[in-house]
């Protein structure tokens, strides 16, 4: 497979007048074209910090991040961050406006995504007229509008109720795969990570290090909901749970 992103010995230290806090320690992994990779770990271990560094919202202390030439990253945050005074279509075009790439071709591309994924009837609606799940689909289209090669997803389903979360994760997975995108997602939900991912990276407590990387093998690859029924699902859940439970035992 074609390697798109390579992270080697990444470290992050926050300095203050009194001391220093090591947040990330010697993180090394690669992302390959077409993969869906999830990162899990204890709360506050540094998962979001890692994503912020990858998307230049924070700086690394040392280490290297190598991105294949001319590839672009798209960042989808926990909140849909839709502006309530703008119509849905205008929210979806916001990134293009900021990047000064709002032209006829890109507008048609975005409108095509709305049509392709059954959202055409909501183009002229206000955000408060949409369900939480629909808002997340629009947020994903807004991210796709910039035509990124790798999608960075920070807890994209965390604000949804359980039933909506299952449905939207299926929909988002389908959209990402149909658009031929590579994805790196942070989540606290182990079942979500196992059901949606090709690989799951397990981080330790802060300073976060990689404890394990699991390649998820299934009898048959399906949607995230279908993958929860796979006979290997419980096996991986137990392995990752033990990794995280070991952290809890040490902390107590």
C-alpha positions as CSV (number, residue, x, y, z in Angstrom):
1,X,0.0,0.0,0.0
2,X,1.0,3.6,-0.6
3,X,2.3,5.3,2.5
4,X,0.6,8.8,2.9
5,X,1.7,9.9,6.4
6,X,4.7,8.9,8.5
7,X,5.1,10.0,12.2
8,X,8.4,9.2,13.8
9,X,9.5,9.7,17.4
10,X,7.0,12.5,18.0
11,X,7.3,14.3,21.3
12,X,5.4,17.2,22.9
13,X,6.4,19.0,26.1
14,X,4.6,22.0,27.5
15,X,6.8,24.4,29.5
16,X,5.8,26.8,32.3
17,X,7.9,29.0,34.6
18,X,7.8,26.3,37.3
19,X,8.0,23.0,35.4
20,X,7.4,21.1,32.2
21,X,4.7,18.6,31.3
22,X,5.4,15.8,28.9
23,X,2.3,15.2,26.9
24,X,3.4,12.9,24.1
25,X,6.5,10.6,24.1
26,X,8.1,8.9,21.1
27,X,4.9,8.3,19.0
28,X,5.7,6.4,15.8
29,X,3.2,5.1,13.2
30,X,2.4,5.3,9.5
31,X,-0.9,5.8,7.7
32,X,-1.5,4.1,4.3
33,X,-3.8,5.0,1.4
34,X,-7.4,3.9,1.9
35,X,-7.0,3.0,5.6
36,X,-9.3,3.9,8.4
37,X,-7.3,4.1,11.6
38,X,-8.6,4.9,15.1
39,X,-6.7,6.0,18.1
40,X,-8.0,5.2,21.6
41,X,-6.6,5.8,25.1
42,X,-7.4,7.1,28.6
43,X,-9.1,10.5,28.9
44,X,-6.6,13.3,28.9
45,X,-3.7,11.2,27.6
46,X,-3.0,13.5,24.6
47,X,-5.1,12.1,21.8
48,X,-6.5,15.5,20.7
49,X,-3.0,17.1,21.2
50,X,-1.6,14.6,18.7
51,X,-4.3,15.5,16.1
52,X,-3.7,19.2,16.7
53,X,0.0,18.8,16.0
54,X,-0.8,16.9,12.8
55,X,-3.1,19.7,11.6
56,X,-0.7,22.5,12.6
57,X,-3.0,23.7,15.4
58,X,-0.2,23.0,17.8
59,X,3.6,22.5,17.5
60,X,5.7,19.4,18.2
61,X,8.7,19.6,20.5
62,X,10.7,17.0,18.5
63,X,10.2,14.2,16.0
64,X,9.2,14.2,12.4
65,X,5.9,14.3,10.5
66,X,6.3,13.3,6.8
67,X,3.3,13.9,4.5
68,X,3.4,12.6,0.9
69,X,4.0,15.5,-1.5
70,X,1.0,17.7,-2.2
71,X,-1.3,15.8,0.0
72,X,-3.9,17.7,2.1
73,X,-5.4,17.0,5.5
74,X,-9.0,17.8,6.4
75,X,-9.9,18.3,10.1
76,X,-13.4,17.4,11.4
77,X,-13.9,18.5,15.0
78,X,-16.1,17.2,17.7
79,X,-18.6,20.0,17.3
80,X,-20.2,20.6,13.9
81,X,-19.5,24.4,14.5
82,X,-22.2,25.4,12.1
83,X,-23.0,29.1,12.1
84,X,-26.7,29.5,13.0
85,X,-27.2,32.6,10.8
86,X,-26.0,30.9,7.6
87,X,-28.0,28.4,5.5
88,X,-26.8,24.8,5.4
89,X,-25.2,25.2,1.9
90,X,-23.4,28.4,3.1
91,X,-22.0,26.5,6.1
92,X,-20.8,23.8,3.8
93,X,-19.0,26.3,1.6
94,X,-17.4,28.2,4.5
95,X,-14.0,26.4,4.3
96,X,-13.8,27.2,0.6
97,X,-14.6,30.9,1.3
98,X,-11.8,31.0,3.9
99,X,-9.3,29.4,1.6
100,X,-10.5,31.7,-1.3
101,X,-11.4,28.6,-3.3
102,X,-15.1,29.2,-3.6
103,X,-15.6,28.9,-7.4
104,X,-18.2,27.5,-9.7
105,X,-16.5,24.1,-10.0
106,X,-16.1,23.6,-6.2
107,X,-19.7,24.9,-5.5
108,X,-21.0,22.3,-7.9
109,X,-18.8,19.6,-6.3
110,X,-20.4,20.4,-2.9
111,X,-23.9,20.5,-4.2
112,X,-23.2,17.1,-5.8
113,X,-22.2,15.7,-2.5
114,X,-25.5,16.9,-1.0
115,X,-27.4,15.2,-3.8
116,X,-25.3,12.0,-3.7
117,X,-25.9,11.5,0.0
118,X,-29.6,12.5,0.2
119,X,-29.3,16.0,1.7
120,X,-30.4,18.1,-1.3
121,X,-33.7,19.1,0.4
122,X,-31.8,20.7,3.3
123,X,-29.5,23.1,1.3
124,X,-31.6,26.2,2.1
125,X,-32.5,25.2,5.7
126,X,-31.1,26.7,8.8
127,X,-28.8,24.6,11.0
128,X,-31.4,24.5,13.8
129,X,-33.8,22.7,11.5
130,X,-31.4,19.7,11.2
131,X,-31.0,16.8,13.5
132,X,-27.6,16.2,15.2
133,X,-26.9,13.4,12.8
134,X,-27.7,15.5,9.7
135,X,-25.5,18.3,11.1
136,X,-22.5,15.9,11.3
137,X,-23.1,14.8,7.8
138,X,-23.0,18.4,6.7
139,X,-19.9,19.0,8.7
140,X,-18.3,16.0,6.9
141,X,-19.3,17.5,3.5
142,X,-17.8,20.8,4.6
143,X,-14.5,19.0,5.3
144,X,-14.7,17.1,2.0
145,X,-15.3,20.4,0.1
146,X,-11.6,21.2,0.4
147,X,-10.8,17.8,-1.3
148,X,-8.5,16.5,1.4
149,X,-6.6,13.3,0.9
150,X,-6.6,12.3,4.7
151,X,-9.5,13.1,7.0
152,X,-8.6,13.8,10.6
153,X,-11.7,13.1,12.8
154,X,-11.7,14.1,16.5
155,X,-14.6,12.3,18.3
156,X,-17.0,13.1,15.4
157,X,-19.9,11.2,16.9
158,X,-19.5,12.0,20.7
159,X,-22.3,14.5,20.9
160,X,-24.9,12.2,19.5
161,X,-27.2,9.8,21.4
162,X,-26.4,6.1,21.1
163,X,-28.8,5.2,18.3
164,X,-27.9,8.2,16.2
165,X,-24.3,7.6,16.8
166,X,-24.6,4.1,15.3
167,X,-26.5,5.3,12.3
168,X,-24.2,8.3,11.6
169,X,-21.0,6.3,12.0
170,X,-22.4,4.0,9.3
171,X,-23.2,6.9,7.1
172,X,-19.9,8.7,7.6
173,X,-18.0,5.5,7.0
174,X,-19.9,4.9,3.8
175,X,-19.2,8.5,2.6
176,X,-15.5,8.3,3.4
177,X,-15.1,5.0,1.6
178,X,-17.2,6.0,-1.5
179,X,-15.1,9.2,-1.8
180,X,-11.9,7.1,-1.6
181,X,-10.5,8.9,1.5
182,X,-8.1,7.8,4.1
183,X,-9.1,8.6,7.7
184,X,-7.5,8.9,11.2
185,X,-10.0,9.1,14.0
186,X,-9.8,9.7,17.8
187,X,-12.5,8.1,19.8
188,X,-13.3,7.0,23.4
189,X,-15.7,4.3,22.2
190,X,-13.8,1.0,21.8
191,X,-16.7,-0.7,20.0
192,X,-16.8,2.2,17.5
193,X,-13.1,2.0,16.9
194,X,-13.1,-1.8,16.3
195,X,-16.2,-1.8,14.1
196,X,-15.1,1.1,11.8
197,X,-11.3,0.7,11.6
198,X,-8.7,-1.3,9.7
199,X,-6.2,-0.7,12.6
200,X,-6.6,0.5,16.2
201,X,-3.8,2.4,18.0
202,X,-3.9,2.1,21.8
203,X,-2.2,4.9,23.7
204,X,-1.0,4.9,27.3
205,X,-1.7,7.5,30.0
206,X,0.1,10.8,29.8
207,X,2.8,11.1,28.6
208,X,1.1,9.0,25.9
209,X,3.1,6.3,24.3
210,X,1.9,3.6,21.9
211,X,1.0,0.5,23.9
212,X,-0.3,-1.6,21.0
213,X,-1.4,-1.4,17.4
214,X,-4.0,-3.9,16.4
215,X,-4.8,-4.9,12.8
216,X,-8.5,-5.7,12.8
217,X,-9.2,-8.9,11.0
218,X,-12.8,-9.9,10.1
219,X,-14.5,-12.8,8.4
220,X,-16.1,-10.2,6.1
221,X,-15.8,-6.5,5.9
222,X,-19.2,-4.7,6.2
223,X,-20.6,-1.5,7.6
224,X,-19.6,-0.6,11.2
225,X,-23.0,-1.9,12.5
226,X,-22.5,-5.2,10.6
227,X,-18.9,-5.5,11.8
228,X,-20.1,-5.5,15.5
229,X,-21.6,-8.9,14.7
230,X,-18.3,-10.4,13.5
231,X,-17.0,-13.3,15.5
232,X,-13.6,-11.5,16.1
233,X,-15.2,-8.3,17.5
234,X,-15.3,-9.6,21.1
235,X,-11.7,-10.8,20.8
236,X,-10.4,-7.4,19.9
237,X,-12.6,-5.6,22.4
238,X,-11.3,-7.8,25.2
239,X,-7.6,-7.1,24.2
240,X,-8.0,-3.4,24.0
241,X,-10.1,-3.2,27.2
242,X,-7.3,-5.1,29.0
243,X,-4.8,-2.5,27.7
244,X,-6.9,0.3,29.1
245,X,-7.9,-1.5,32.3
246,X,-4.2,-2.0,33.1
247,X,-3.8,1.8,33.1
248,X,-6.7,2.1,35.6
249,X,-5.1,-0.5,37.9
250,X,-1.8,1.4,37.9
251,X,-3.6,4.7,38.6
252,X,-5.6,3.3,41.6
